[in-house]
Amino acid sequence: MIRNILLIDDDPEELDIFTEALHGIRPDINCLYSHGAEAAINLLRHNHPDMIFIDINMPKINGFECLLKIKQIPEAQSIDVFLYSNYIDETLCKEAIVKGAKDCIKKPISISLLRKMLERILKVAND
């Protein structure tokens, strides 16, 4: 059962959007937030979310680099990680999966579309 999700993004407004969509499906899920990859790596030393969503386009350490760093943390290796960004094409998605991502999600234009995407992901994770 999914209880905690970590969102890694350099835009704090994404947390509000993501949380609203998530709580529209399952209000009992806690959404943790890290402002960038460095903060996420530190957070993962003490917290073990059930799922992680990473924005690709972040300064300093981008989403791909963040994914590789997360996969080096022994306790985080089994966590499903999704790259979550405004621009994802098939080539980027294939690269992300080779590097250890479960899948890629393009940030939708509305909260209702994000809710539908998250609903599918959570259903698969709970099956």
Backbone hydrogen bonds in HBPLUS format (Angstrom, degrees):
<---DONOR---> <-ACCEPTOR-->    atom                        ^
c    i                          cat <-CA-CA->   ^        H-A-AA   ^      H-
h    n   atom  resd res      DA  || num        DHA   H-A  angle D-A-AA Bond
n    s   type  num  typ     dist DA aas  dist angle  dist       angle   num
A0030-ASN N   A0003-ARG O   2.81 MM  27  6.14 164.4  1.83 163.5 158.6     1
A0050-ASP N   A0004-ASN O   2.78 MM  46  5.45 150.7  1.87 139.2 147.3     2
A0005-ILE N   A0030-ASN O   2.90 MM  25  6.32 159.9  1.94 164.6 171.1     3
A0032-LEU N   A0005-ILE O   2.72 MM  27  6.01 154.6  1.78 160.2 166.8     4
A0006-LEU N   A0051-MET O   2.93 MM  45  6.35 162.0  1.96 152.7 157.5     5
A0053-PHE N   A0006-LEU O   2.81 MM  47  6.21 159.6  1.85 165.6 172.1     6
A0007-LEU N   A0032-LEU O   2.95 MM  25  6.18 161.5  1.99 141.8 145.9     7
A0034-SER N   A0007-LEU O   2.94 MM  27  6.34 154.7  2.00 160.6 162.2     8
A0008-ILE N   A0053-PHE O   2.77 MM  45  6.11 163.7  1.79 166.3 171.7     9
A0055-ASP N   A0008-ILE O   2.88 MM  47  6.19 159.8  1.92 168.0 174.4    10
A0009-ASP N   A0034-SER O   3.14 MM  25  6.52 156.5  2.20 170.7 177.6    11
A0014-GLU N   A0011-ASP O   2.97 MM   3  5.71 153.3  2.04 122.1 129.1    12
A0015-LEU N   A0012-PRO O   3.11 MM   3  5.52 141.4  2.27 106.1 115.7    13
A0017-ILE N   A0013-GLU O   3.30 MM   4  6.69 162.5  2.33 151.6 155.4    14
A0018-PHE N   A0014-GLU O   2.81 MM   4  5.90 171.7  1.82 155.6 158.5    15
A0019-THR N   A0015-LEU O   2.79 MM   4  5.79 165.8  1.81 151.2 155.9    16
A0020-GLU N   A0016-ASP O   2.97 MM   4  6.02 159.3  2.01 143.7 149.7    17
A0021-ALA N   A0017-ILE O   3.08 MM   4  6.30 162.3  2.11 150.2 154.7    18
A0022-LEU N   A0018-PHE O   2.87 MM   4  6.04 163.5  1.90 151.4 156.7    19
A0023-HIS N   A0019-THR O   2.81 MM   4  5.87 168.6  1.82 155.1 157.9    20
A0024-GLY N   A0020-GLU O   3.12 MM   4  6.17 127.2  2.42 133.6 145.9    21
A0024-GLY N   A0021-ALA O   3.23 MM   3  5.18 137.1  2.42  94.1 106.1    22
A0025-ILE N   A0022-LEU O   2.98 MM   3  5.41 154.1  2.05 109.0 117.3    23
A0026-ARG N   A0022-LEU O   2.87 MM   4  6.11 169.8  1.88 163.6 162.2    24
A0029-ILE N   A0026-ARG O   3.21 MM   3  5.89 174.3  2.22 123.5 125.0    25
A0036-GLY N   A0034-SER O   3.02 MM   2  5.66 124.7  2.34 106.6  90.8    26
A0040-ALA N   A0036-GLY O   3.23 MM   4  6.43 148.9  2.33 140.6 149.7    27
A0041-ILE N   A0037-ALA O   2.93 MM   4  6.23 159.0  1.98 159.1 162.9    28
A0042-ASN N   A0038-GLU O   3.24 MM   4  6.51 160.8  2.28 146.5 151.1    29
A0043-LEU N   A0039-ALA O   2.90 MM   4  6.12 156.9  1.95 146.9 154.0    30
A0044-LEU N   A0040-ALA O   2.86 MM   4  6.07 154.0  1.92 153.0 159.4    31
A0045-ARG N   A0042-ASN O   3.19 MM   3  5.44 153.2  2.27 103.9 112.0    32
A0046-HIS N   A0043-LEU O   3.04 MM   3  5.71 157.1  2.09 117.0 123.4    33
A0047-ASN N   A0043-LEU O   2.90 MM   4  5.94 140.6  2.05 149.5 161.5    34
A0052-ILE N   A0080-ASP O   2.92 MM  28  6.32 153.7  1.99 158.2 163.3    35
A0082-PHE N   A0052-ILE O   2.77 MM  30  6.16 160.5  1.81 156.8 163.0    36
A0054-ILE N   A0082-PHE O   2.83 MM  28  6.27 157.5  1.88 159.2 166.7    37
A0084-TYR N   A0054-ILE O   2.64 MM  30  5.40 168.1  1.65 144.5 145.3    38
A0058-MET N   A0056-ILE O   3.13 MM   2  6.06 122.7  2.48 110.0  94.5    39
A0063-GLY N   A0056-ILE O   2.81 MM   7  3.83 172.6  1.81 123.5 124.1    40
A0061-ILE N   A0059-PRO O   2.71 MM   2  5.71 121.8  2.05 117.7 101.1    41
A0066-CYS N   A0062-ASN O   2.91 MM   4  6.12 158.8  1.96 155.1 162.2    42
A0067-LEU N   A0063-GLY O   2.88 MM   4  6.03 155.5  1.94 143.4 149.8    43
A0068-LEU N   A0064-PHE O   3.07 MM   4  6.39 160.6  2.11 149.0 153.1    44
A0069-LYS N   A0065-GLU O   2.99 MM   4  6.27 156.1  2.04 148.9 155.5    45
A0070-ILE N   A0066-CYS O   2.88 MM   4  6.13 157.4  1.93 153.9 160.2    46
A0071-LYS N   A0067-LEU O   2.96 MM   4  6.21 159.0  2.00 152.0 157.6    47
A0072-GLN N   A0069-LYS O   3.16 MM   3  5.21 148.6  2.26  98.2 107.6    48
A0073-ILE N   A0070-ILE O   3.00 MM   3  5.43 159.1  2.04 113.4 120.1    49
A0076-ALA N   A0073-ILE O   2.87 MM   3  5.32 146.4  1.98 117.2 128.0    50
A0079-ILE N   A0076-ALA O   3.10 MM   3  5.36 161.5  2.14 112.2 118.1    51
A0102-LYS N   A0081-VAL O   2.66 MM  21  5.47 162.1  1.69 155.6 162.2    52
A0083-LEU N   A0103-ASP O   3.12 MM  20  6.66 151.6  2.21 150.5 153.6    53
A0105-ILE N   A0083-LEU O   2.77 MM  22  6.16 155.3  1.82 161.6 170.1    54
A0085-SER N   A0105-ILE O   3.09 MM  20  6.65 150.5  2.18 159.5 167.3    55
A0107-LYS N   A0085-SER O   2.76 MM  22  5.26 160.9  1.80 123.1 128.8    56
A0093-CYS N   A0089-ASP O   2.98 MM   4  6.19 160.1  2.02 154.7 161.1    57
A0094-LYS N   A0090-GLU O   2.93 MM   4  6.12 160.9  1.97 148.6 153.3    58
A0095-GLU N   A0091-THR O   3.03 MM   4  6.26 161.2  2.07 148.6 153.9    59
A0096-ALA N   A0092-LEU O   2.89 MM   4  6.13 155.7  1.95 147.7 154.6    60
A0097-ILE N   A0093-CYS O   2.96 MM   4  6.23 158.7  2.00 153.5 158.5    61
A0098-VAL N   A0094-LYS O   2.98 MM   4  6.22 159.9  2.02 151.6 157.0    62
A0099-LYS N   A0095-GLU O   3.04 MM   4  6.29 144.1  2.18 142.5 152.3    63
A0101-ALA N   A0096-ALA O   2.87 MM   5  5.33 166.0  1.89 142.5 138.2    64
A0100-GLY N   A0097-ILE O   3.07 MM   3  5.07 158.1  2.12 102.0 108.7    65
A0114-LEU N   A0110-SER O   3.11 MM   4  6.41 158.1  2.16 146.3 152.7    66
A0115-ARG N   A0111-ILE O   2.80 MM   4  6.00 155.9  1.86 150.4 157.4    67
A0116-LYS N   A0112-SER O   3.12 MM   4  6.37 153.3  2.19 140.5 146.4    68
A0117-MET N   A0113-LEU O   3.04 MM   4  6.35 157.4  2.09 149.1 154.8    69
A0118-LEU N   A0114-LEU O   2.88 MM   4  6.11 170.1  1.88 160.3 162.5    70
A0119-GLU N   A0115-ARG O   2.84 MM   4  5.96 151.7  1.92 146.1 154.8    71
A0120-ARG N   A0116-LYS O   3.13 MM   4  6.38 155.7  2.19 145.2 149.9    72
A0121-ILE N   A0117-MET O   3.09 MM   4  6.41 163.1  2.11 151.2 155.7    73
A0122-LEU N   A0118-LEU O   2.83 MM   4  6.01 167.6  1.85 157.3 160.2    74
A0123-LYS N   A0119-GLU O   2.95 MM   4  6.04 151.5  2.03 143.5 151.5    75
A0124-VAL N   A0120-ARG O   3.04 MM   4  6.27 164.6  2.06 152.3 155.5    76
A0125-ALA N   A0121-ILE O   2.97 MM   4  6.18 159.4  2.01 148.1 154.4    77
A0126-ASN N   A0122-LEU O   2.99 MM   4  6.11 141.6  2.14 141.3 150.3    78
A0127-ASP N   A0123-LYS O   3.06 MM   4  6.20 120.6  2.43 140.3 154.8    79
A0127-ASP N   A0124-VAL O   3.25 MM   3  5.23 147.1  2.37  97.8 107.2    80
